[in-house]
Amino acid sequence: MIRIKSKINGLQQSKLYINKEGRQLGSEFQNELITRTRELAIKMQTDLNASIDKGAVNFTTKAIHSWFKKSRTGVSCFIGVLPNQNEYLYDVIVEPKIIDKFVNTSSARLTKEGNISQLRSGIKNNKFKVVTSGGKKRLIDTTKKDTKRKTKRVIGLHESKKRKVIYDFYSEAEKGIRLIISDIQGHFSVKRG
């Protein structure tokens, strides 16, 4: 009678190897997701800057950011607008609201952003005067002397105006996120707000 005794060696090392590789693969997966989310935030920021007519000001060029939270079970990646810029940009990237403002005429001098130059200080120093006639408020430049029709003096009309959405933040973010997770296997949940 021949008896063969068998013993499996290296079981503990196999467990350690699998655990180590599993953790490393999980970490690589999380890092890949974080990297792609950052790239999407940068792409969204450049698209937002490009969609603005006369170019974005510095305040707007640093609005969209990404951040993340790691836990044992996974990673949460966020893309959003910083709080101080959110108040300013909400009307042009999410939902427009109606604003009562002075809309410039062709004779008004404008800043590079398209606003009436020195409006607040001009009203304070009586360089500009608000005149109501015919049910409309007009902004008049008192330094200009126009004797015939006085049309060159009118630099703005008070109207309610709705800003147009120049960049749809949520739809662009959802498109980008779908593109990010299209070739990654895993469980994902995408939430708005």
C-alpha positions as CSV (number, residue, x, y, z in Angstrom):
1,M,0.0,0.0,0.0
2,I,1.3,3.4,-1.0
3,R,0.0,6.4,0.8
4,I,0.5,9.9,-0.6
5,K,0.2,12.8,1.7
6,S,-0.5,16.1,0.1
7,K,-0.3,19.6,1.5
8,I,-1.0,22.8,-0.3
9,N,1.7,25.3,0.2
10,G,1.5,29.0,-0.3
11,L,-2.2,29.5,0.5
12,Q,-1.5,32.4,2.8
13,Q,0.7,34.1,0.3
14,S,-2.1,33.6,-2.4
15,K,-4.6,35.3,-0.1
16,L,-2.2,38.2,0.6
17,Y,-1.4,38.6,-3.1
18,I,-5.1,38.7,-4.0
19,N,-5.9,41.2,-1.3
20,K,-3.0,43.4,-2.2
21,E,-3.8,43.3,-5.9
22,G,-7.5,43.9,-5.2
23,R,-6.8,47.0,-3.2
24,Q,-4.3,48.2,-5.8
25,L,-6.9,47.7,-8.6
26,G,-9.5,49.5,-6.5
27,S,-7.2,52.4,-5.9
28,E,-6.3,52.6,-9.6
29,F,-10.0,52.6,-10.5
30,Q,-10.7,55.5,-8.1
31,N,-7.7,57.5,-9.3
32,E,-8.8,57.0,-12.9
33,L,-12.3,58.2,-12.1
34,I,-10.9,61.2,-10.2
35,T,-8.6,62.1,-13.1
36,R,-11.3,61.9,-15.7
37,T,-13.6,64.0,-13.6
38,R,-11.0,66.7,-13.3
39,E,-10.4,66.6,-17.0
40,L,-14.2,67.0,-17.6
41,A,-14.3,70.0,-15.2
42,I,-11.4,71.6,-17.1
43,K,-13.2,70.9,-20.5
44,M,-16.4,72.4,-19.1
45,Q,-14.6,75.5,-17.9
46,T,-13.0,76.1,-21.4
47,D,-16.3,75.5,-23.1
48,L,-17.9,78.1,-20.7
49,N,-15.2,80.6,-21.4
50,A,-15.6,80.0,-25.2
51,S,-19.3,80.5,-25.1
52,I,-19.1,84.0,-23.6
53,D,-19.3,86.7,-26.3
54,K,-16.6,89.1,-25.5
55,G,-14.5,86.7,-23.5
56,A,-14.8,85.7,-19.8
57,V,-13.5,87.9,-17.0
58,N,-11.0,86.3,-14.5
59,F,-13.9,85.8,-12.0
60,T,-15.7,83.6,-14.5
61,T,-12.6,81.7,-15.8
62,K,-12.1,80.1,-12.4
63,A,-15.7,79.1,-11.6
64,I,-16.0,75.3,-12.3
65,H,-14.1,73.0,-10.1
66,S,-14.0,69.3,-9.2
67,W,-13.4,67.6,-5.9
68,F,-13.7,64.1,-4.5
69,K,-14.3,62.1,-1.3
70,K,-12.8,58.7,-0.8
71,S,-14.2,56.1,1.5
72,R,-13.6,52.4,2.0
73,T,-16.4,51.4,-0.3
74,G,-15.7,53.8,-3.2
75,V,-15.2,57.4,-4.3
76,S,-17.6,60.3,-4.8
77,C,-16.6,62.8,-7.4
78,F,-18.2,66.2,-7.7
79,I,-18.2,68.9,-10.4
80,G,-19.7,72.2,-9.5
81,V,-19.5,76.0,-9.5
82,L,-17.8,77.7,-6.5
83,P,-20.3,79.3,-4.2
84,N,-19.4,83.0,-4.7
85,Q,-19.4,82.5,-8.5
86,N,-22.6,80.5,-8.3
87,E,-24.8,83.5,-7.4
88,Y,-23.3,85.5,-10.3
89,L,-23.4,82.7,-12.9
90,Y,-26.7,81.0,-12.0
91,D,-28.7,83.1,-14.5
92,V,-26.5,82.3,-17.5
93,I,-25.7,78.6,-16.9
94,V,-28.8,77.2,-15.2
95,E,-32.0,79.2,-15.4
96,P,-32.4,82.8,-16.6
97,K,-34.4,85.3,-14.7
98,I,-35.9,88.6,-15.7
99,I,-33.8,91.7,-14.7
100,D,-34.9,95.4,-14.7
101,K,-31.9,97.3,-16.0
102,F,-30.8,100.1,-18.3
103,V,-30.2,98.7,-21.8
104,N,-27.6,100.8,-23.7
105,T,-28.3,102.7,-26.9
106,S,-25.9,103.1,-29.8
107,S,-24.7,106.5,-28.5
108,A,-23.5,105.0,-25.1
109,R,-19.9,104.4,-24.4
110,L,-19.4,100.7,-23.3
111,T,-16.9,98.7,-21.4
112,K,-15.4,95.6,-23.0
113,E,-18.0,93.5,-21.3
114,G,-20.8,95.4,-23.0
115,N,-22.0,97.5,-20.0
116,I,-22.5,101.3,-19.9
117,S,-19.2,102.8,-18.9
118,Q,-19.1,104.4,-15.4
119,L,-22.8,104.0,-14.9
120,R,-22.9,104.0,-11.0
121,S,-20.4,106.8,-10.5
122,G,-22.1,108.8,-13.4
123,I,-25.5,108.6,-11.7
124,K,-23.9,109.5,-8.3
125,N,-22.0,112.6,-9.7
126,N,-25.1,113.8,-11.8
127,K,-23.2,113.1,-15.1
128,F,-26.1,110.8,-15.9
129,K,-29.7,111.6,-15.1
130,V,-32.8,109.3,-15.0
131,V,-35.7,111.0,-16.8
132,T,-39.2,109.6,-17.0
133,S,-41.2,110.6,-20.1
134,G,-44.0,108.8,-22.0
135,G,-44.0,106.0,-19.4
136,K,-40.4,105.1,-20.0
137,K,-37.3,105.8,-18.0
138,R,-34.4,107.1,-20.0
139,L,-30.8,107.6,-18.9
140,I,-29.5,110.9,-20.2
141,D,-25.9,112.1,-20.4
142,T,-25.9,115.6,-19.1
143,T,-22.4,116.4,-20.4
144,K,-23.5,116.1,-24.1
145,K,-25.2,119.1,-25.6
146,D,-27.5,118.2,-28.5
147,T,-29.8,121.0,-29.5
148,K,-32.0,119.6,-32.2
149,R,-33.5,116.3,-31.2
150,K,-31.6,115.4,-28.1
151,T,-31.2,111.8,-29.2
152,K,-27.5,111.6,-28.7
153,R,-27.9,112.4,-25.1
154,V,-30.0,109.3,-24.4
155,I,-27.6,106.5,-23.5
156,G,-29.9,103.9,-22.0
157,L,-33.6,102.8,-21.7
158,H,-34.9,101.1,-18.6
159,E,-36.4,97.7,-19.6
160,S,-37.0,94.3,-18.2
161,K,-34.6,91.9,-19.9
162,K,-34.1,88.2,-19.7
163,R,-30.6,86.9,-19.9
164,K,-30.1,84.0,-22.2
165,V,-28.5,80.8,-21.0
166,I,-25.0,80.8,-22.6
167,Y,-23.9,77.4,-21.3
168,D,-26.3,74.7,-20.0
169,F,-24.3,73.4,-17.1
170,Y,-26.3,70.3,-16.1
171,S,-26.8,68.9,-19.6
172,E,-23.1,69.3,-20.5
173,A,-22.1,67.7,-17.2
174,E,-24.4,64.8,-17.7
175,K,-23.1,64.2,-21.3
176,G,-19.5,64.3,-20.0
177,I,-20.2,61.9,-17.1
178,R,-21.9,59.5,-19.5
179,L,-18.8,59.6,-21.7
180,I,-16.5,59.1,-18.7
181,I,-18.4,56.0,-17.3
182,S,-19.2,54.5,-20.7
183,D,-16.0,52.3,-20.8
184,I,-15.6,51.7,-17.0
185,Q,-17.4,48.8,-15.4
186,G,-18.9,49.4,-12.0
187,H,-21.9,50.8,-10.1
188,F,-22.5,54.5,-10.5
189,S,-25.1,56.9,-9.4
190,V,-25.3,60.4,-10.9
191,K,-27.2,63.1,-8.9
192,R,-28.1,66.7,-9.7
193,G,-27.8,69.6,-7.4
